[in-house]
Amino acid sequence: MLLVATLISAVYSYRFLATDDNLQSTPQCYGAIFDAGSSGTRVYVYQWSCREGWTLPMINLSETSNDKKQEPGLASFANNLDKIQAYLDPLINFTYNVVPENMYQYTPIMLGATAGLRQLSQVQQNEIIQTVQQVFNNTKFYYSPEWVRVLTGQEEGMYMWMSVFYLLNQQVKSLLTLDLGGASTQNAFPYNNTGPDFVFLNVRPNVSNFSLYSVSYLGYGNDQARLSILKSSIQQGDDTIYSPCFQKDYSGDVTIDQKLYKIQGVGNLATCQQIILTFLNTADTTSINQSYEPPVTNQTIYGTNGIVTMAKFFNLTNFNKQGYLTQLQAFTNLNWEQAVQAYPNNPYLSNLYFMGTYVYMLIYNGYNIPSTSIVQAPSNINGISPSWTLAACSYQLAQINCTDDSPVCQFNAYSSIIAMFWVFALGFIN
């Protein structure tokens, strides 16, 4: 692990550029950012008023769409780089269809890769990133190579916190975010301290200053946890895995270490909880894998991604420990036939027994969230789905070189503004 201390300071000047009739007649600007996660890549297209008097990075964005996703994850192409172009083409074409043609050359296109790529070797990461850079360079969009990269886990947690904070209109200073992806999980919240995993975040100088705790656990995302636990349940010489974390009478297949196994569900919630607790390796005073985290006290808690998925499945927009457990018990009491009848045409149904239990154990044992605390888990906040991409897009927009004739530089005529963004990060980054 490497101790990293970085101070990033950026000063940007925005001026009205009257060199293109398209820009003068276009009220809306666009930005596209690709979230390359472990299970798939999703494109978010944001739009904002080109001439609105905002101060970056907290810009007035509205989400056009985020419903275009490609599977599997980008990391699965580590040995098939020549297939990345075809993999990304549907997402790029989707972006072409959302953004007006006269705005292509002014629309930034970006990609951030998360835990799926972080699990690969550095050589494989570099090869994939370089391939994506070549693909983006051949599009009609506004592109810069540094806009395609692998995020650290700490950055992912920080960006998610910033995004939710922004969507809540910057009113919740005690915000805590819990993020569950396929390969990693993150949490972040303001905490007045320094040391490993702490970030000093000065979003708007002399206005919004935070000492932010942000940490990520690679390998503890939902998909990776499920595979790790199934692998630990393999009995020597037996090609069938009997799992308490799948509905009773469920039968399916799983590939582990390039070998095909059959899963036989036995449906026992208490046993499943104990197996997950062992995997999380926590204690009353420690978090995941016996790590220390600051205590959670009186924070406003927002769950994202996998937590939202399960809350939505249970028809919950918020919950405490008992409220979530009641829904979990009702679902896990169903055998496989009953579950299929109750939830027809759900392609992810077979994995929801494990996922529902994992979310419960992660929140209340992994992160030690108090049982009476309310976890908010809305699908969207003020019309926009929470995602780290919102803050990342804002930050990248703030760095665009405004000597280029780009509409993100457009402002009120004859006016200019200086936006500053400071981040001081002091922590252990894998």
Stockholm file with secondary structure:
# STOCKHOLM 1.0

chainA/1-430         MLLVATLISAVYSYRFLATDDNLQSTPQCYGAIFDAGSSGTRVYVYQWSCREGWTLPMINLSETSNDKKQEPGLASFANNLDKIQAYLDPLINFTYNVVPENMYQYTPIMLGATAGLRQLSQVQQNEIIQTVQQVFNNTKFYYSPEWVRVLTGQEEGMYMWMSVFYLLNQQVKSLLTLDLGGASTQNAFPYNNTGPDFVFLNVRPNVSNFSLYSVSYLGYGNDQARLSILKSSIQQGDDTIYSPCFQKDYSGDVTIDQKLYKIQGVGNLATCQQIILTFLNTADTTSINQSYEPPVTNQTIYGTNGIVTMAKFFNLTNFNKQGYLTQLQAFTNLNWEQAVQAYPNNPYLSNLYFMGTYVYMLIYNGYNIPSTSIVQAPSNINGISPSWTLAACSYQLAQINCTDDSPVCQFNAYSSIIAMFWVFALGFIN
#=GR chainA/1-430 SS CEEEEEEEEEEEEEECCCSCHHHHHCCEEEEEEEEECSSCEEEEEEEEETTCCCCTTSCCCEEEEEEEEESSCGGGGTTCGGGHHHHHHHHHHHHHHHSCGGGGGGSBEEEEECHHHHTSCHHHHHHHHHHHHHHHHTSSSBCCGGGEEECCHHHHHHHHHHHHHHHTTTCCTTEEEEEECSSEEEEEEECSCCSTTEEEEEEETTTEEEEEEEEEEETCSHHHHHHHHHHHTCCTTCSEEEETTSCTTCEEEEEETTEEEEEEECCCHHHHHHHHHHHHTCBTTBCGGGCCCCCCCSCEEEEEEHHHHHHHHTTCSEECHHHHHHHHHHHHTSCHHHHHHHSTTCTTHHHHHHHHHHHHHIIIIISCCCTTCCEECCSCBTTBCCCHHHHHHHHHHTTCCTTSCCGGGCCSTTCEEEEEEEEEEEEEEC
#=GC SS_cons         CEEEEEEEEEEEEEECCCSCHHHHHCCEEEEEEEEECSSCEEEEEEEEETTCCCCTTSCCCEEEEEEEEESSCGGGGTTCGGGHHHHHHHHHHHHHHHSCGGGGGGSBEEEEECHHHHTSCHHHHHHHHHHHHHHHHTSSSBCCGGGEEECCHHHHHHHHHHHHHHHTTTCCTTEEEEEECSSEEEEEEECSCCSTTEEEEEEETTTEEEEEEEEEEETCSHHHHHHHHHHHTCCTTCSEEEETTSCTTCEEEEEETTEEEEEEECCCHHHHHHHHHHHHTCBTTBCGGGCCCCCCCSCEEEEEEHHHHHHHHTTCSEECHHHHHHHHHHHHTSCHHHHHHHSTTCTTHHHHHHHHHHHHHIIIIISCCCTTCCEECCSCBTTBCCCHHHHHHHHHHTTCCTTSCCGGGCCSTTCEEEEEEEEEEEEEEC
//
